[in-house]
């Protein structure tokens, strides 16, 4: 599963999570740091990414447009990058199940 990390998350997460999610990227790395959500959505859709964000807007886009792309909504508030890294690692099995489920569009993670 390739993840596309939204601008509200640290670009360092790509390197920190490369063992679980090879091929992932941050919006900054693909020239979309200040792009509109719909542009990010389309990039993820075309590139085979799941969007990871703390922004509820992507959750709403998931409801409106369906998938792909799949969306991982991190309901974590303001947390350190290390905390987000730990949360994602702790839910590795959930990501695998989410990716494998052809009907799943939204995964919500909380601490």
Secondary structure, 3 states (H helix, E strand, C coil): CEEEECCCCCCHHHHHCCCCCCCCEEHHHHCCCCCCHHHHHHHHHHHCEEEEECCHHHHHHHHHHCCCCCEEEEECCCCCHHHHHHHHHHCHHHHHHHHHCCCCCEEEEEC
